[in-house]
Amino acid sequence: MSCSIKNSAQRRFVRTCWMSAGLVVLLAFFAAAAFRLWHLKGLPAYPVAVLPALPILWVLIETGRYLAAEKDEFQRNLLVQCLLGGIGGTLAVTTVWGYMEDFARAPRLDLIWVYPIFWLFVGLAWPVVYRRYR
Amino acid sequence: MKNRLKVLRAERDWSQADLAERLEVSRQSVNAIETGKFDPSLPLAFKLARLFGMRIEEIFEDSGQ
């Protein structure tokens, strides 16, 4: 998928990403307010705590749907390579950090950061992958 | 994989964008195939062959030979 949007599958995917980003912020504020106001604990706390994660799961599903819907095999190939870069980068960082936490008492890395780290590496992989085909 | 896409395209006076439109792919895809940086799938290779009225092996060179 290039920077300029070419087809309906790409348009749908980009729209989903933006909507999801907005929903994450909204639901995170809602969850924070709910915990502050109602002091949720135990079983009722779980569904409220999960709410901000739902749009993120939605994007992961939509990423798969986009890959299935994208008819341009070259663009699909580019995105797959970027996603692999994201997976590889995330695994590398979290593994190294995990050992640093265990042995060197490095600050704890919350699991909530795994998703942004993944997309950060996807973004970093993007220009590298594109340069290969320029 | 080496191919004759650039020549075939030039013979018809098509730009990369023209060919991309006919193949229903992006211009970057055509460029990547043309420069040998991306090998098309069989369905896309057949589509190219149909478009140029040739056989696949007349467009693409088997580098294994």
N, CA and C atoms of all chains as a GROMACS GRO file, in nm:
protein
  597
    1MET      N    1   0.084  -0.118   0.000
    1MET     CA    2   0.000   0.000   0.000
    1MET      C    3   0.088   0.124   0.000
    2SER      N    4   0.074   0.202  -0.102
    2SER     CA    5   0.157   0.321  -0.110
    2SER      C    6   0.094   0.433  -0.028
    3CYS      N    7   0.167   0.547  -0.019
    3CYS     CA    8   0.117   0.657   0.062
    3CYS      C    9  -0.014   0.712   0.006
    4SER      N   10  -0.027   0.716  -0.128
    4SER     CA   11  -0.151   0.763  -0.186
    4SER      C   12  -0.248   0.645  -0.197
    5ILE      N   13  -0.372   0.671  -0.162
    5ILE     CA   14  -0.470   0.563  -0.156
    5ILE      C   15  -0.527   0.538  -0.295
    6LYS      N   16  -0.523   0.411  -0.339
    6LYS     CA   17  -0.555   0.380  -0.477
    6LYS      C   18  -0.690   0.309  -0.496
    7ASN      N   19  -0.731   0.229  -0.400
    7ASN     CA   20  -0.852   0.152  -0.424
    7ASN      C   21  -0.941   0.146  -0.300
    8SER      N   22  -1.058   0.083  -0.317
    8SER     CA   23  -1.157   0.084  -0.210
    8SER      C   24  -1.109   0.006  -0.088
    9ALA      N   25  -1.033  -0.102  -0.109
    9ALA     CA   26  -0.981  -0.181   0.004
    9ALA      C   27  -0.888  -0.095   0.090
   10GLN      N   28  -0.803  -0.017   0.023
   10GLN     CA   29  -0.711   0.070   0.096
   10GLN      C   30  -0.787   0.180   0.170
   11ARG      N   31  -0.887   0.237   0.099
   11ARG     CA   32  -0.967   0.344   0.161
   11ARG      C   33  -1.035   0.292   0.288
   12ARG      N   34  -1.092   0.173   0.278
   12ARG     CA   35  -1.163   0.113   0.391
   12ARG      C   36  -1.066   0.090   0.507
   13PHE      N   37  -0.947   0.039   0.475
   13PHE     CA   38  -0.848   0.008   0.579
   13PHE      C   39  -0.802   0.135   0.650
   14VAL      N   40  -0.772   0.238   0.573
   14VAL     CA   41  -0.725   0.364   0.632
   14VAL      C   42  -0.836   0.426   0.718
   15ARG      N   43  -0.960   0.420   0.666
   15ARG     CA   44  -1.074   0.475   0.742
   15ARG      C   45  -1.088   0.400   0.875
   16THR      N   46  -1.075   0.268   0.870
   16THR     CA   47  -1.085   0.187   0.991
   16THR      C   48  -0.977   0.226   1.092
   17CYS      N   49  -0.855   0.246   1.044
   17CYS     CA   50  -0.744   0.282   1.134
   17CYS      C   51  -0.772   0.413   1.206
   18TRP      N   52  -0.821   0.512   1.130
   18TRP     CA   53  -0.850   0.642   1.191
   18TRP      C   54  -0.965   0.631   1.291
   19MET      N   55  -1.071   0.560   1.252
   19MET     CA   56  -1.186   0.544   1.341
   19MET      C   57  -1.144   0.471   1.468
   20SER      N   58  -1.060   0.370   1.451
   20SER     CA   59  -1.013   0.293   1.566
   20SER      C   60  -0.930   0.380   1.660
   21ALA      N   61  -0.842   0.462   1.601
   21ALA     CA   62  -0.758   0.549   1.684
   21ALA      C   63  -0.846   0.642   1.768
   22GLY      N   64  -0.950   0.698   1.705
   22GLY     CA   65  -1.042   0.786   1.778
   22GLY      C   66  -1.115   0.711   1.888
   23LEU      N   67  -1.160   0.589   1.855
   23LEU     CA   68  -1.235   0.508   1.952
   23LEU      C   69  -1.148   0.469   2.072
   24VAL      N   70  -1.022   0.438   2.045
   24VAL     CA   71  -0.930   0.401   2.155
   24VAL      C   72  -0.922   0.516   2.255
   25VAL      N   73  -0.903   0.637   2.202
   25VAL     CA   74  -0.892   0.754   2.290
   25VAL      C   75  -1.021   0.773   2.369
   26LEU      N   76  -1.136   0.768   2.298
   26LEU     CA   77  -1.265   0.787   2.364
   26LEU      C   78  -1.288   0.683   2.473
   27LEU      N   79  -1.264   0.557   2.437
   27LEU     CA   80  -1.292   0.448   2.532
   27LEU      C   81  -1.192   0.447   2.648
   28ALA      N   82  -1.070   0.492   2.620
   28ALA     CA   83  -0.971   0.500   2.729
   28ALA      C   84  -1.014   0.607   2.829
   29PHE      N   85  -1.062   0.720   2.778
   29PHE     CA   86  -1.112   0.825   2.868
   29PHE      C   87  -1.234   0.773   2.947
   30PHE      N   88  -1.323   0.703   2.874
   30PHE     CA   89  -1.442   0.649   2.940
   30PHE      C   90  -1.404   0.551   3.050
   31ALA      N   91  -1.311   0.459   3.019
   31ALA     CA   92  -1.269   0.358   3.117
   31ALA      C   93  -1.205   0.425   3.238
   32ALA      N   94  -1.119   0.524   3.211
   32ALA     CA   95  -1.052   0.594   3.322
   32ALA      C   96  -1.155   0.664   3.410
   33ALA      N   97  -1.253   0.728   3.346
   33ALA     CA   98  -1.358   0.798   3.423
   33ALA      C   99  -1.442   0.699   3.501
   34ALA      N  100  -1.474   0.587   3.438
   34ALA     CA  101  -1.557   0.485   3.504
   34ALA      C  102  -1.487   0.431   3.628
   35PHE      N  103  -1.358   0.406   3.616
   35PHE     CA  104  -1.284   0.353   3.732
   35PHE      C  105  -1.273   0.458   3.842
   36ARG      N  106  -1.261   0.585   3.800
   36ARG     CA  107  -1.247   0.691   3.900
   36ARG      C  108  -1.380   0.716   3.972
   37LEU      N  109  -1.489   0.713   3.893
   37LEU     CA  110  -1.620   0.746   3.951
   37LEU      C  111  -1.678   0.630   4.031
   38TRP      N  112  -1.669   0.510   3.974
   38TRP     CA  113  -1.740   0.395   4.035
   38TRP      C  114  -1.647   0.300   4.111
   39HIS      N  115  -1.519   0.330   4.112
   39HIS     CA  116  -1.421   0.247   4.185
   39HIS      C  117  -1.444   0.099   4.156
   40LEU      N  118  -1.446   0.066   4.028
   40LEU     CA  119  -1.476  -0.072   3.986
   40LEU      C  120  -1.369  -0.169   4.036
   41LYS      N  121  -1.415  -0.284   4.082
   41LYS     CA  122  -1.323  -0.388   4.128
   41LYS      C  123  -1.381  -0.523   4.092
   42GLY      N  124  -1.296  -0.625   4.087
   42GLY     CA  125  -1.342  -0.762   4.063
   42GLY      C  126  -1.396  -0.781   3.923
   43LEU      N  127  -1.498  -0.865   3.913
   43LEU     CA  128  -1.552  -0.903   3.782
   43LEU      C  129  -1.602  -0.786   3.697
   44PRO      N  130  -1.677  -0.690   3.754
   44PRO     CA  131  -1.726  -0.579   3.670
   44PRO      C  132  -1.613  -0.493   3.612
   45ALA      N  133  -1.496  -0.498   3.672
   45ALA     CA  134  -1.385  -0.415   3.623
   45ALA      C  135  -1.331  -0.466   3.489
   46TYR      N  136  -1.340  -0.597   3.469
   46TYR     CA  137  -1.278  -0.656   3.349
   46TYR      C  138  -1.338  -0.604   3.217
   47PRO      N  139  -1.472  -0.609   3.201
   47PRO     CA  140  -1.525  -0.561   3.071
   47PRO      C  141  -1.495  -0.414   3.045
   48VAL      N  142  -1.497  -0.333   3.150
   48VAL     CA  143  -1.469  -0.190   3.130
   48VAL      C  144  -1.321  -0.171   3.094
   49ALA      N  145  -1.236  -0.248   3.160
   49ALA     CA  146  -1.092  -0.236   3.134
   49ALA      C  147  -1.059  -0.279   2.991
   50VAL      N  148  -1.137  -0.374   2.940
   50VAL     CA  149  -1.110  -0.429   2.805
   50VAL      C  150  -1.158  -0.334   2.694
   51LEU      N  151  -1.252  -0.246   2.729
   51LEU     CA  152  -1.314  -0.160   2.627
   51LEU      C  153  -1.213  -0.091   2.533
   52PRO      N  154  -1.107  -0.023   2.585
   52PRO     CA  155  -1.014   0.045   2.492
   52PRO      C  156  -0.938  -0.050   2.400
   53ALA      N  157  -0.933  -0.178   2.438
   53ALA     CA  158  -0.860  -0.274   2.355
   53ALA      C  159  -0.943  -0.320   2.235
   54LEU      N  160  -1.075  -0.304   2.245
   54LEU     CA  161  -1.162  -0.357   2.138
   54LEU      C  162  -1.133  -0.294   2.001
   55PRO      N  163  -1.118  -0.159   1.992
   55PRO     CA  164  -1.086  -0.102   1.859
   55PRO      C  165  -0.952  -0.152   1.805
   56ILE      N  166  -0.860  -0.184   1.897
   56ILE     CA  167  -0.729  -0.235   1.855
   56ILE      C  168  -0.746  -0.374   1.792
   57LEU      N  169  -0.828  -0.456   1.857
   57LEU     CA  170  -0.856  -0.589   1.800
   57LEU      C  171  -0.925  -0.574   1.664
   58TRP      N  172  -1.010  -0.473   1.655
   58TRP     CA  173  -1.081  -0.445   1.529
   58TRP      C  174  -0.980  -0.416   1.417
   59VAL      N  175  -0.879  -0.334   1.448
   59VAL     CA  176  -0.777  -0.301   1.346
   59VAL      C  177  -0.700  -0.426   1.304
   60LEU      N  178  -0.670  -0.512   1.400
   60LEU     CA  179  -0.596  -0.634   1.365
   60LEU      C  180  -0.679  -0.722   1.270
   61ILE      N  181  -0.808  -0.731   1.300
   61ILE     CA  182  -0.897  -0.809   1.212
   61ILE      C  183  -0.906  -0.742   1.075
   62GLU      N  184  -0.920  -0.609   1.075
   62GLU     CA  185  -0.932  -0.535   0.948
   62GLU      C  186  -0.803  -0.543   0.866
   63THR      N  187  -0.689  -0.555   0.935
   63THR     CA  188  -0.562  -0.570   0.862
   63THR      C  189  -0.566  -0.701   0.783
   64GLY      N  190  -0.614  -0.806   0.848
   64GLY     CA  191  -0.628  -0.935   0.779
   64GLY      C  192  -0.727  -0.927   0.665
   65ARG      N  193  -0.838  -0.856   0.689
   65ARG     CA  194  -0.940  -0.842   0.584
   65ARG      C  195  -0.887  -0.762   0.467
   66TYR      N  196  -0.807  -0.659   0.499
   66TYR     CA  197  -0.748  -0.579   0.391
   66TYR      C  198  -0.654  -0.664   0.306
   67LEU      N  199  -0.572  -0.745   0.374
   67LEU     CA  200  -0.478  -0.830   0.299
   67LEU      C  201  -0.554  -0.927   0.208
   68ALA      N  202  -0.669  -0.974   0.255
   68ALA     CA  203  -0.750  -1.065   0.174
   68ALA      C  204  -0.819  -0.991   0.060
   69ALA      N  205  -0.854  -0.865   0.083
   69ALA     CA  206  -0.931  -0.790  -0.017
   69ALA      C  207  -0.842  -0.719  -0.120
   70GLU      N  208  -0.717  -0.693  -0.083
   70GLU     CA  209  -0.628  -0.619  -0.174
   70GLU      C  210  -0.597  -0.704  -0.298
   71LYS      N  211  -0.638  -0.654  -0.413
   71LYS     CA  212  -0.619  -0.731  -0.536
   71LYS      C  213  -0.481  -0.711  -0.596
   72ASP      N  214  -0.417  -0.602  -0.558
   72ASP     CA  215  -0.283  -0.573  -0.611
   72ASP      C  216  -0.180  -0.650  -0.530
   73GLU      N  217  -0.130  -0.758  -0.589
   73GLU     CA  218  -0.041  -0.848  -0.512
   73GLU      C  219   0.090  -0.781  -0.469
   74PHE      N  220   0.135  -0.684  -0.546
   74PHE     CA  221   0.259  -0.614  -0.510
   74PHE      C  222   0.237  -0.530  -0.384
   75GLN      N  223   0.127  -0.457  -0.380
   75GLN     CA  224   0.095  -0.376  -0.263
   75GLN      C  225   0.075  -0.465  -0.140
   76ARG      N  226   0.010  -0.580  -0.163
   76ARG     CA  227  -0.012  -0.676  -0.054
   76ARG      C  228   0.123  -0.725  -0.002
   77ASN      N  229   0.212  -0.754  -0.094
   77ASN     CA  230   0.346  -0.801  -0.059
   77ASN      C  231   0.422  -0.696   0.023
   78LEU      N  232   0.408  -0.569  -0.015
   78LEU     CA  233   0.475  -0.462   0.059
   78LEU      C  234   0.424  -0.455   0.202
   79LEU      N  235   0.291  -0.461   0.216
   79LEU     CA  236   0.235  -0.451   0.352
   79LEU      C  237   0.277  -0.572   0.436
   80VAL      N  238   0.277  -0.690   0.376
   80VAL     CA  239   0.318  -0.811   0.450
   80VAL      C  240   0.461  -0.796   0.499
   81GLN      N  241   0.549  -0.743   0.413
   81GLN     CA  242   0.688  -0.724   0.455
   81GLN      C  243   0.699  -0.623   0.570
   82CYS      N  244   0.618  -0.516   0.561
   82CYS     CA  245   0.618  -0.417   0.669
   82CYS      C  246   0.566  -0.478   0.798
   83LEU      N  247   0.459  -0.559   0.788
   83LEU     CA  248   0.403  -0.624   0.907
   83LEU      C  249   0.505  -0.721   0.968
   84LEU      N  250   0.578  -0.790   0.882
   84LEU     CA  251   0.683  -0.880   0.933
   84LEU      C  252   0.791  -0.800   1.005
   85GLY      N  253   0.823  -0.683   0.950
   85GLY     CA  254   0.919  -0.593   1.017
   85GLY      C  255   0.866  -0.553   1.153
   86GLY      N  256   0.735  -0.525   1.159
   86GLY     CA  257   0.672  -0.488   1.286
   86GLY      C  258   0.677  -0.601   1.387
   87ILE      N  259   0.645  -0.721   1.342
   87ILE     CA  260   0.646  -0.838   1.431
   87ILE      C  261   0.789  -0.865   1.480
   88GLY      N  262   0.883  -0.862   1.386
   88GLY     CA  263   1.022  -0.889   1.422
   88GLY      C  264   1.076  -0.786   1.521
   89GLY      N  265   1.049  -0.658   1.492
   89GLY     CA  266   1.096  -0.551   1.579
   89GLY      C  267   1.035  -0.562   1.718
   90THR      N  268   0.905  -0.589   1.724
   90THR     CA  269   0.837  -0.601   1.852
   90THR      C  270   0.891  -0.718   1.933
   91LEU      N  271   0.908  -0.832   1.867
   91LEU     CA  272   0.963  -0.949   1.937
   91LEU      C  273   1.103  -0.921   1.990
   92ALA      N  274   1.183  -0.852   1.907
   92ALA     CA  275   1.321  -0.824   1.947
   92ALA      C  276   1.323  -0.732   2.069
   93VAL      N  277   1.246  -0.622   2.060
   93VAL     CA  278   1.247  -0.525   2.170
   93VAL      C  279   1.193  -0.586   2.299
   94THR      N  280   1.078  -0.655   2.289
   94THR     CA  281   1.016  -0.708   2.411
   94THR      C  282   1.100  -0.821   2.473
   95THR      N  283   1.166  -0.901   2.388
   95THR     CA  284   1.252  -1.008   2.441
   95THR      C  285   1.373  -0.949   2.513
   96VAL      N  286   1.439  -0.855   2.445
   96VAL     CA  287   1.557  -0.792   2.506
   96VAL      C  288   1.518  -0.722   2.636
   97TRP      N  289   1.405  -0.649   2.630
   97TRP     CA  290   1.361  -0.575   2.749
   97TRP      C  291   1.324  -0.672   2.862
   98GLY      N  292   1.263  -0.783   2.826
   98GLY     CA  293   1.226  -0.883   2.927
   98GLY      C  294   1.347  -0.933   3.004
   99TYR      N  295   1.454  -0.962   2.933
   99TYR     CA  296   1.577  -1.007   2.999
   99TYR      C  297   1.638  -0.895   3.082
  100MET      N  298   1.627  -0.772   3.031
  100MET     CA  299   1.680  -0.658   3.108
  100MET      C  300   1.601  -0.641   3.237
  101GLU      N  301   1.470  -0.662   3.231
  101GLU     CA  302   1.387  -0.654   3.352
  101GLU      C  303   1.429  -0.761   3.452
  102ASP      N  304   1.447  -0.884   3.400
  102ASP     CA  305   1.479  -0.997   3.486
  102ASP      C  306   1.615  -0.984   3.554
  103PHE      N  307   1.715  -0.951   3.474
  103PHE     CA  308   1.851  -0.956   3.527
  103PHE      C  309   1.908  -0.820   3.569
  104ALA      N  310   1.866  -0.715   3.500
  104ALA     CA  311   1.928  -0.584   3.529
  104ALA      C  312   1.831  -0.490   3.600
  105ARG      N  313   1.715  -0.544   3.637
  105ARG     CA  314   1.615  -0.462   3.709
  105ARG      C  315   1.578  -0.335   3.630
  106ALA      N  316   1.565  -0.352   3.500
  106ALA     CA  317   1.521  -0.239   3.415
  106ALA      C  318   1.375  -0.208   3.451
  107PRO      N  319   1.330  -0.084   3.425
  107PRO     CA  320   1.189  -0.051   3.456
  107PRO      C  321   1.093  -0.144   3.382
  108ARG      N  322   0.981  -0.174   3.446
  108ARG     CA  323   0.885  -0.267   3.386
  108ARG      C  324   0.820  -0.204   3.262
  109LEU      N  325   0.816  -0.282   3.154
  109LEU     CA  326   0.750  -0.237   3.031
  109LEU      C  327   0.607  -0.292   3.032
  110ASP      N  328   0.510  -0.204   3.042
  110ASP     CA  329   0.370  -0.249   3.043
  110ASP      C  330   0.334  -0.312   2.910
  111LEU      N  331   0.254  -0.418   2.916
  111LEU     CA  332   0.212  -0.487   2.794
  111LEU      C  333   0.132  -0.396   2.700
  112ILE      N  334   0.075  -0.292   2.757
  112ILE     CA  335  -0.006  -0.200   2.678
  112ILE      C  336   0.078  -0.132   2.567
  113TRP      N  337   0.210  -0.132   2.586
  113TRP     CA  338   0.299  -0.068   2.487
  113TRP      C  339   0.332  -0.158   2.369
  114VAL      N  340   0.297  -0.286   2.378
  114VAL     CA  341   0.333  -0.379   2.270
  114VAL      C  342   0.270  -0.337   2.136
  115TYR      N  343   0.144  -0.299   2.141
  115TYR     CA  344   0.074  -0.261   2.018
  115TYR      C  345   0.134  -0.135   1.952
  116PRO      N  346   0.154  -0.026   2.030
  116PRO     CA  347   0.220   0.090   1.966
  116PRO      C  348   0.360   0.058   1.915
  117ILE      N  349   0.434  -0.028   1.990
  117ILE     CA  350   0.569  -0.065   1.946
  117ILE      C  351   0.561  -0.139   1.812
  118PHE      N  352   0.462  -0.227   1.800
  118PHE     CA  353   0.443  -0.302   1.676
  118PHE      C  354   0.424  -0.207   1.557
  119TRP      N  355   0.332  -0.110   1.572
  119TRP     CA  356   0.306  -0.018   1.460
  119TRP      C  357   0.422   0.078   1.437
  120LEU      N  358   0.497   0.107   1.544
  120LEU     CA  359   0.617   0.189   1.527
  120LEU      C  360   0.715   0.117   1.434
  121PHE      N  361   0.733  -0.012   1.458
  121PHE     CA  362   0.825  -0.089   1.374
  121PHE      C  363   0.770  -0.109   1.232
  122VAL      N  364   0.637  -0.121   1.222
  122VAL     CA  365   0.577  -0.128   1.087
  122VAL      C  366   0.611   0.002   1.012
  123GLY      N  367   0.596   0.113   1.081
  123GLY     CA  368   0.628   0.244   1.021
  123GLY      C  369   0.774   0.257   0.984
  124LEU      N  370   0.861   0.204   1.070
  124LEU     CA  371   1.005   0.211   1.041
  124LEU      C  372   1.041   0.119   0.923
  125ALA      N  373   0.970   0.009   0.912
  125ALA     CA  374   0.998  -0.086   0.803
  125ALA      C  375   0.955  -0.030   0.668
  126TRP      N  376   0.853   0.055   0.673
  126TRP     CA  377   0.791   0.108   0.550
  126TRP      C  378   0.893   0.168   0.452
  127PRO      N  379   0.972   0.270   0.492
  127PRO     CA  380   1.067   0.329   0.395
  127PRO      C  381   1.175   0.231   0.351
  128VAL      N  382   1.212   0.140   0.440
  128VAL     CA  383   1.314   0.041   0.404
  128VAL      C  384   1.262  -0.051   0.293
  129VAL      N  385   1.140  -0.099   0.312
  129VAL     CA  386   1.078  -0.188   0.213
  129VAL      C  387   1.057  -0.114   0.081
  130TYR      N  388   1.009   0.010   0.090
  130TYR     CA  389   0.980   0.086  -0.032
  130TYR      C  390   1.106   0.118  -0.111
  131ARG      N  391   1.214   0.147  -0.037
  131ARG     CA  392   1.339   0.182  -0.106
  131ARG      C  393   1.388   0.064  -0.191
  132ARG      N  394   1.357  -0.057  -0.143
  132ARG     CA  395   1.401  -0.178  -0.215
  132ARG      C  396   1.338  -0.186  -0.354
  133TYR      N  397   1.219  -0.131  -0.368
  133TYR     CA  398   1.147  -0.145  -0.496
  133TYR      C  399   1.146  -0.015  -0.578
  134ARG      N  400   1.219   0.084  -0.531
  134ARG     CA  401   1.216   0.213  -0.604
  134ARG      C  402   1.290   0.203  -0.736
  135MET      N  403   1.323  -1.131  -1.210
  135MET     CA  404   1.312  -1.203  -1.336
  135MET      C  405   1.313  -1.103  -1.452
  136LYS      N  406   1.402  -1.128  -1.550
  136LYS     CA  407   1.408  -1.037  -1.665
  136LYS      C  408   1.281  -1.050  -1.750
  137ASN      N  409   1.243  -0.942  -1.810
  137ASN     CA  410   1.122  -0.947  -1.893
  137ASN      C  411   1.128  -0.839  -2.000
  138ARG      N  412   1.031  -0.846  -2.093
  138ARG     CA  413   1.028  -0.752  -2.206
  138ARG      C  414   0.916  -0.649  -2.192
  139LEU      N  415   0.870  -0.633  -2.071
  139LEU     CA  416   0.754  -0.545  -2.050
  139LEU      C  417   0.776  -0.403  -2.100
  140LYS      N  418   0.895  -0.350  -2.072
  140LYS     CA  419   0.922  -0.210  -2.109
  140LYS      C  420   0.915  -0.193  -2.261
  141VAL      N  421   0.973  -0.290  -2.332
  141VAL     CA  422   0.973  -0.285  -2.478
  141VAL      C  423   0.830  -0.299  -2.532
  142LEU      N  424   0.760  -0.398  -2.478
  142LEU     CA  425   0.622  -0.424  -2.524
  142LEU      C  426   0.532  -0.303  -2.497
  143ARG      N  427   0.555  -0.244  -2.383
  143ARG     CA  428   0.478  -0.125  -2.346
  143ARG      C  429   0.510  -0.009  -2.440
  144ALA      N  430   0.639   0.008  -2.468
  144ALA     CA  431   0.682   0.118  -2.557
  144ALA      C  432   0.627   0.098  -2.698
  145GLU      N  433   0.623  -0.027  -2.744
  145GLU     CA  434   0.569  -0.056  -2.878
  145GLU      C  435   0.424  -0.011  -2.891
  146ARG      N  436   0.353  -0.016  -2.780
  146ARG     CA  437   0.212   0.023  -2.782
  146ARG      C  438   0.191   0.168  -2.736
  147ASP      N  439   0.303   0.231  -2.704
  147ASP     CA  440   0.300   0.370  -2.657
  147ASP      C  441   0.217   0.385  -2.529
  148TRP      N  442   0.233   0.286  -2.442
  148TRP     CA  443   0.162   0.291  -2.314
  148TRP      C  444   0.259   0.339  -2.207
  149SER      N  445   0.208   0.419  -2.115
  149SER     CA  446   0.288   0.456  -1.997
  149SER      C  447   0.271   0.344  -1.894
  150GLN      N  448   0.351   0.350  -1.790
  150GLN     CA  449   0.335   0.252  -1.682
  150GLN      C  450   0.194   0.263  -1.621
  151ALA      N  451   0.146   0.386  -1.612
  151ALA     CA  452   0.012   0.408  -1.556
  151ALA      C  453  -0.095   0.345  -1.646
  152ASP      N  454  -0.075   0.356  -1.780
  152ASP     CA  455  -0.171   0.294  -1.874
  152ASP      C  456  -0.177   0.143  -1.853
  153LEU      N  457  -0.058   0.084  -1.845
  153LEU     CA  458  -0.053  -0.062  -1.828
  153LEU      C  459  -0.113  -0.101  -1.693
  154ALA      N  460  -0.081  -0.022  -1.590
  154ALA     CA  461  -0.133  -0.051  -1.456
  154ALA      C  462  -0.286  -0.049  -1.457
  155GLU      N  463  -0.342   0.048  -1.528
  155GLU     CA  464  -0.488   0.059  -1.534
  155GLU      C  465  -0.548  -0.064  -1.603
  156ARG      N  466  -0.482  -0.108  -1.710
  156ARG     CA  467  -0.532  -0.225  -1.783
  156ARG      C  468  -0.522  -0.353  -1.698
  157LEU      N  469  -0.420  -0.358  -1.615
  157LEU     CA  470  -0.400  -0.477  -1.531
  157LEU      C  471  -0.474  -0.467  -1.398
  158GLU      N  472  -0.529  -0.348  -1.370
  158GLU     CA  473  -0.597  -0.320  -1.242
  158GLU      C  474  -0.501  -0.337  -1.123
  159VAL      N  475  -0.380  -0.285  -1.141
  159VAL     CA  476  -0.283  -0.282  -1.031
  159VAL      C  477  -0.228  -0.140  -1.022
  160SER      N  478  -0.142  -0.116  -0.924
  160SER     CA  479  -0.085   0.018  -0.909
  160SER      C  480   0.033   0.037  -1.005
  161ARG      N  481   0.066   0.164  -1.032
  161ARG     CA  482   0.179   0.191  -1.120
  161ARG      C  483   0.309   0.138  -1.060
  162GLN      N  484   0.318   0.144  -0.926
  162GLN     CA  485   0.438   0.091  -0.859
  162GLN      C  486   0.454  -0.058  -0.887
  163SER      N  487   0.342  -0.128  -0.897
  163SER     CA  488   0.348  -0.272  -0.925
  163SER      C  489   0.410  -0.295  -1.063
  164VAL      N  490   0.362  -0.218  -1.161
  164VAL     CA  491   0.415  -0.231  -1.298
  164VAL      C  492   0.565  -0.200  -1.298
  165ASN      N  493   0.601  -0.095  -1.229
  165ASN     CA  494   0.743  -0.056  -1.224
  165ASN      C  495   0.827  -0.167  -1.160
  166ALA      N  496   0.777  -0.225  -1.050
  166ALA     CA  497   0.853  -0.329  -0.980
  166ALA      C  498   0.868  -0.454  -1.067
  167ILE      N  499   0.764  -0.487  -1.142
  167ILE     CA  500   0.771  -0.606  -1.231
  167ILE      C  501   0.867  -0.576  -1.347
  168GLU      N  502   0.849  -0.458  -1.405
  168GLU     CA  503   0.929  -0.417  -1.521
  168GLU      C  504   1.079  -0.418  -1.490
  169THR      N  505   1.114  -0.372  -1.371
  169THR     CA  506   1.256  -0.363  -1.334
  169THR      C  507   1.309  -0.496  -1.278
  170GLY      N  508   1.222  -0.596  -1.275
  170GLY     CA  509   1.265  -0.729  -1.230
  170GLY      C  510   1.278  -0.742  -1.080
  171LYS      N  511   1.224  -0.643  -1.006
  171LYS     CA  512   1.236  -0.648  -0.860
  171LYS      C  513   1.123  -0.727  -0.796
  172PHE      N  514   1.017  -0.748  -0.871
  172PHE     CA  515   0.904  -0.824  -0.818
  172PHE      C  516   0.855  -0.920  -0.926
  173ASP      N  517   0.845  -1.047  -0.889
  173ASP     CA  518   0.796  -1.148  -0.983
  173ASP      C  519   0.645  -1.161  -0.967
  174PRO      N  520   0.570  -1.143  -1.075
  174PRO     CA  521   0.424  -1.153  -1.063
  174PRO      C  522   0.380  -1.297  -1.039
  175SER      N  523   0.262  -1.311  -0.983
  175SER     CA  524   0.204  -1.445  -0.964
  175SER      C  525   0.166  -1.500  -1.102
  176LEU      N  526   0.135  -1.627  -1.107
  176LEU     CA  527   0.091  -1.686  -1.235
  176LEU      C  528  -0.034  -1.618  -1.291
  177PRO      N  529  -0.138  -1.594  -1.206
  177PRO     CA  530  -0.256  -1.527  -1.262
  177PRO      C  531  -0.223  -1.390  -1.325
  178LEU      N  532  -0.134  -1.314  -1.260
  178LEU     CA  533  -0.099  -1.182  -1.315
  178LEU      C  534  -0.013  -1.198  -1.441
  179ALA      N  535   0.074  -1.298  -1.441
  179ALA     CA  536   0.157  -1.324  -1.560
  179ALA      C  537   0.067  -1.363  -1.678
  180PHE      N  538  -0.034  -1.444  -1.651
  180PHE     CA  539  -0.128  -1.482  -1.757
  180PHE      C  540  -0.207  -1.360  -1.807
  181LYS      N  541  -0.242  -1.274  -1.713
  181LYS     CA  542  -0.316  -1.152  -1.749
  181LYS      C  543  -0.231  -1.065  -1.842
  182LEU      N  544  -0.102  -1.054  -1.807
  182LEU     CA  545  -0.009  -0.978  -1.891
  182LEU      C  546   0.002  -1.041  -2.030
  183ALA      N  547   0.014  -1.173  -2.029
  183ALA     CA  548   0.029  -1.245  -2.156
  183ALA      C  549  -0.095  -1.223  -2.244
  184ARG      N  550  -0.212  -1.231  -2.183
  184ARG     CA  551  -0.337  -1.210  -2.258
  184ARG      C  552  -0.342  -1.068  -2.314
  185LEU      N  553  -0.300  -0.974  -2.230
  185LEU     CA  554  -0.304  -0.832  -2.269
  185LEU      C  555  -0.215  -0.806  -2.390
  186PHE      N  556  -0.098  -0.868  -2.393
  186PHE     CA  557  -0.005  -0.847  -2.504
  186PHE      C  558  -0.024  -0.950  -2.616
  187GLY      N  559  -0.115  -1.043  -2.597
  187GLY     CA  560  -0.139  -1.146  -2.698
  187GLY      C  561  -0.018  -1.235  -2.722
  188MET      N  562   0.051  -1.268  -2.615
  188MET     CA  563   0.171  -1.351  -2.626
  188MET      C  564   0.167  -1.461  -2.521
  189ARG      N  565   0.266  -1.551  -2.529
  189ARG     CA  566   0.278  -1.652  -2.424
  189ARG      C  567   0.365  -1.595  -2.312
  190ILE      N  568   0.348  -1.650  -2.192
  190ILE     CA  569   0.422  -1.598  -2.076
  190ILE      C  570   0.573  -1.601  -2.101
  191GLU      N  571   0.621  -1.712  -2.160
  191GLU     CA  572   0.766  -1.725  -2.180
  191GLU      C  573   0.820  -1.632  -2.289
  192GLU      N  574   0.729  -1.570  -2.364
  192GLU     CA  575   0.773  -1.470  -2.462
  192GLU      C  576   0.790  -1.333  -2.395
  193ILE      N  577   0.733  -1.321  -2.276
  193ILE     CA  578   0.745  -1.194  -2.202
  193ILE      C  579   0.852  -1.203  -2.094
  194PHE      N  580   0.849  -1.316  -2.023
  194PHE     CA  581   0.943  -1.334  -1.912
  194PHE      C  582   1.053  -1.433  -1.950
  195GLU      N  583   1.172  -1.399  -1.906
  195GLU     CA  584   1.287  -1.485  -1.934
  195GLU      C  585   1.312  -1.574  -1.813
  196ASP      N  586   1.319  -1.705  -1.837
  196ASP     CA  587   1.344  -1.799  -1.728
  196ASP      C  588   1.492  -1.793  -1.692
  197SER      N  589   1.522  -1.725  -1.581
  197SER     CA  590   1.662  -1.706  -1.543
  197SER      C  591   1.728  -1.836  -1.498
  198GLY      N  592   1.647  -1.942  -1.477
  198GLY     CA  593   1.702  -2.071  -1.434
  198GLY      C  594   1.760  -2.149  -1.549
  199GLN      N  595   1.732  -2.106  -1.670
  199GLN     CA  596   1.780  -2.181  -1.787
  199GLN      C  597   1.922  -2.144  -1.824
   0.00000   0.00000   0.00000
